[in-house]
Amino acid sequence: MPRKPDEFSVHILLDGAHREEVKVKGVKEVTALMNKIFRGSGDGEDFIQLPRGMENEYLVIRPSRVCAVSVEAVFSSSVGIPGAD
């Protein structure tokens, strides 16, 4: 039975080698985030808000300054690992 990720960590590489991380809960949120970044309105110079980890905390970026995006599935497990005590 395949496991479902508990959250997704989206790593964003910006111009100047700045790295930011945004955490979202589901695949729909990842898709909405990608649409905001890559299909934003205008020429990409308008600012967009991306949700951060805490409530009412946002990252404001310009889509034209995004160089790369990586999405990582994060699994939390309640199963103990033998020998990890």
C-alpha positions in Angstrom: 0.0 0.0 0.0 1.6 3.3 -1.0 2.1 5.9 1.6 0.8 9.4 1.3 3.1 12.3 2.2 2.2 14.4 5.2 3.4 17.6 3.5 5.5 18.8 0.6 8.6 21.0 0.9 9.0 23.3 -2.1 12.6 24.6 -2.5 12.8 27.8 -4.6 16.2 28.9 -6.1 16.2 32.7 -6.8 18.6 34.9 -8.7 21.8 35.5 -6.8 21.7 32.0 -5.4 19.2 32.8 -2.7 17.2 29.7 -1.6 13.8 29.7 0.0 11.6 26.9 1.3 7.8 26.9 1.4 5.9 24.0 3.0 2.4 23.0 1.8 0.0 20.2 2.9 -1.2 18.6 -0.4 -0.7 18.1 -4.1 -3.4 20.7 -4.9 -1.5 23.4 -3.0 1.7 22.4 -4.8 -0.1 22.8 -8.1 -1.5 26.2 -7.1 1.9 27.3 -6.0 3.5 26.3 -9.3 0.8 28.1 -11.2 1.4 31.2 -9.3 5.1 31.1 -10.0 5.1 30.0 -13.6 1.8 31.3 -14.9 1.6 34.5 -13.1 0.0 37.5 -14.7 1.9 40.1 -16.7 5.6 39.9 -17.6 6.7 38.3 -14.3 7.8 41.5 -12.7 4.7 41.8 -10.4 5.2 40.5 -6.9 3.3 37.4 -5.7 2.8 36.1 -2.2 3.7 32.6 -1.3 2.5 31.1 2.0 5.3 30.2 4.6 5.2 27.7 7.3 3.3 29.7 9.9 -0.1 31.3 9.7 -0.2 34.8 8.2 3.5 34.6 7.2 4.2 35.1 3.5 7.2 35.2 1.1 7.0 37.9 -1.5 8.9 37.2 -4.8 8.9 38.2 -8.4 8.2 35.2 -10.7 10.8 36.4 -13.2 13.6 36.0 -10.6 12.9 32.2 -10.0 15.6 30.1 -11.5 14.6 26.6 -10.3 12.0 24.8 -8.2 12.3 21.4 -6.4 9.4 19.6 -4.7 10.1 17.1 -2.0 7.5 14.8 -0.4 7.9 14.7 3.4 6.8 11.6 5.3 6.3 11.5 9.1 6.2 8.0 10.5 4.9 6.7 13.7 6.7 3.4 13.1 9.8 3.0 15.3 13.2 2.2 13.8 14.9 -0.8 15.4 18.1 0.1 17.2 17.4 3.9 17.2 16.8 4.0 20.9 
